Amino acid sequence: MTQYAHGLKRVGFTSGFGVLAATLGSAVGLGNIWKFPYLTGANGGAGFLLVYLLATLLVGLPVMIAEITLGRVAKANPISTLQALAPRRQPWWLVGVAGMLAAFLILSFYSEVVAWVFAYVVKAARGSILSSDRQVTEAAFGALISDPLQSLLWQWGVLVFIGSILLLGVTKGIEALTKKLMPLLFLLLLLLCLVSLSLDKAADGLAFLFKPDFSKITASVVLTAMGLAFFKLSIGMGTMMTYGSYFRDEQNIPLTTFRVMTADLCVSMLAGIAIFPAVFSFGFEPAAGPALVFITIPAVFSQIPMGQWLMVVFFVLAAIAATGAMLSLMEVPVVILNERLGLSRPKATLLTLFLLVLVGSGCALSNSTLAHFKLFGLTLFDLFDFVSSNIILPAGGIFIALFVGWVWGIDKFRLALTNHSQLHNEKLVQAVFLLLRYISPLLILIVMLKGLNVF
Ligand code: PFF
């Protein structure tokens, strides 16, 4: 039998816990630690959080269940899965192609953010960024991202690192490591929350995060929140379909999905509670953008004894969490090139990396050499982020929901979700099916059209 991704065979993960850990490994990443706080800060706080939670429940959860189910039934890459399950000549497999494009776009900017995390491990160890002085932490981050050489070299370093993991076939080891270390990240975030909550303007930060100002919820805020829900759960592009193909037949898909979603939300909430009280206490700008976490975290650590070394640990753990997410992103193009175009896995990996160095460099230079190169008013970094999260993933979500709701149908969906009547979750199956057939696609479509100013 062929050896597949992460050293797993298509027959599936070895244990139920392995499934949960691997799926969580894809979901939890810089989306929680970096993107969630910065988008919440830039989009008005609690109102954004509320919409994000709604989007996760009404759209994210059903689409994730759909993706994993389709993957498990077909046991193949996203393109082959949709080809196998759809009636002949209906081009649903194009969702898999779009997913591959999304993986490239996301990896291009994500690898740059991982590059900043790696660079911060070194900077933290040197002690040069530990300060509660806004000017010091902002200058340190600014110096990193505006230096083209540093930006490029760190990013290429990240890509070589990920490539080596894949080529050496040690992904399984990395996953085991992630599994062991994630509780540590959780604890460290908890410690940061306690410190942040003890700061003098903590109440302002909490109010920003939890007291919605409904006037700030515009159509584009709603689209951004929904895009974040897709990005966070790694859905709409075939990643979860690919992971579903490794699920065992007796795994309870709705339960696993619910656990992943809950754990993922918890990590994001901890990150939010660690960041915003500090933002208000130290006089940072909540709307600082992608820099937010990198300038705030050093200020929080500056309040803790041994803060310098704990900060090193924090960024190492963040890098490990990001590595799990990146491996799952790489999986989409690599499996497709491998299974569809017949490239060997090492060749598929090298080709993907080569393309990423080319395209990703444009994102790495978005804050320096290419800062003025804009398309639709956005730098390449922002454009790739916007197009993937706010257009490709939600559109993929619409098609996956429609496919299950109208083409695949309730009977096959029920059979798969009840594990051939082994599980007694009929009500749940019906509720999820209803969401997929009517509510999720309609909601996504309206949010997209409004958010993109189409009407
Ligand atoms: N969910 C990851 C995070 O929040 O960091 C990012 C991600 C991974 C998005 C895999 C999409 C994906 F397919």
Residues whose N, C-alpha, C, O or C-beta is under 5 A from the ligand:
A	BS01	PFF	S26 A27 V28 G29 L30 G31 N32 F231 K232 L233 S234 T239 A325 S328 L329
